Structure formats: C-alpha cells, structure tokens
Amino acid sequence: MLFAVSMCLIFPLIAGSVEASTNKSLSANRLNSINTEYKIDSTKWSDEKIDQLVKALSELHPELSNEYLRELVESQLNDEAIPNLTNRDISPSLALRANLARSTKSSWKGITVAQMGAVIDTIIGTVIGGGLSSITKAGLKAAVKKMGRKKLSRLVRQHLLRKFSAAYIISSKVIETALNYTSPGTWVAKYWDKHDAYPNNGRINF
C-alpha cells in the first residue's frame, strides 16, 4: 500500500534543481519567533540510530535511495539545507517515469511532492528521536502521547521554517492533522501542493 502511494507521488521527482531556502532567507521577525527549543542534539545520534531512521524512511519512500535518505537525515541533524536530488538518488525502475512526467513544466522552481514528503518525514523522525518505529503509526502515537500533539506539531513546523521560508503556509493545525497518517510528510506535501502558486502540479513551488 505504501509503495502504491509513493508511485503516485513520484511524478515528477526530478524536474530541476532544488531551490531550498536556508536560514538566511527567513525574515528577521520569523527567525526571531523560532526559539532554541527546536534544536536537536546531534551528539546523541549514533551511526546505528541514523541507519534505523533511514530504514524507516525507506519504507515510506522506496523511490529514494538509502544514500539520499541518509543525506537528508544528516542535513537535518546539522541544520543544513536539504541535499540536491539527482537521477542516481532514485530507484532505477522509477527513474524513466520520473523524467517523462510533466517534462513541459521542468522549469518550475521548487521541489517535488515526493521529495518534500521525505524531507518532512525526516524532520518528524529527528524531532521524535529516531529509531525504527519513530515514524510508524505506533511510533507517532507514542510521540504524541509523550510530547503532546500541539508541541510536536509546533516543533516540526519550526524545523520546516528553518529550511523553507515559504513554509509559513503550513500551519501547526495542518501538521496536527497529518500526524494521523502513515506518512505525515507526504500528507503535508500534498496539502502544500494544493495551496501554492501552481496548485496540484506535483511540485512545491517557491
């Protein structure tokens, strides 16, 4: 079932370069509103723990390579911009379809819904604390019970704003709703695609 969902969201997975906003792109007011609560202690993340989160992410996003997913996790732990996505980062069996889809709109700026879904799931996994079960239904339920739905949603939104200034369109309420789904990141990415400059084109347009 998860593979089928990923198949639907893959198009187009590679249609231009990533235009991810970094900390410098945030307005002073918005940056000041993000307090130190969001910070993740990367020293508590062993290679084994990172590998466990990568494995959990790969089950939700099989179209992306484990190498790329690991880069996503590491970029999140180091508070860096997301890594660029290339052909070698996609499952070979899906690369052809990804390149063919919506080729006439390859100049659209932004990143694909599929990639954004993986980015947001990575954020959620690192905020929760990683591990194989961190972004499963059971893991999300446990995290909500431990942290509280509002706090978890707020922290995820803060991290999202750190990477994309355009993420102001995603409210904490949207993230709260997404936590009910198997892949919250995918749900948020689809919502974002419906409300950006070019709705429902398979990309998050900045």
VENURCOR-V256456 format. One record per run of one state. SS is the DSSP state (h for helix, s for strand, l for the rest). FROM is the first residue (numbers start at 1). TO is the last residue. Records with the same first field share a line. If there is no record, write none. Layout:
SS->FROM-TO  FROM-TO
//
This chain:
l->1-1  10-22  26-27  33-35  39-41  45-46  61-63  65-65  78-86  91-91  101-102  106-110  129-136  148-148  164-164  170-171  179-183  195-202  205-206
h->2-9  23-25  28-32  36-38  42-44  47-60  66-77  87-89  92-100  103-105  113-128  137-147  149-163  165-169  172-178  184-194
s->64-64  90-90  111-112  203-204
//
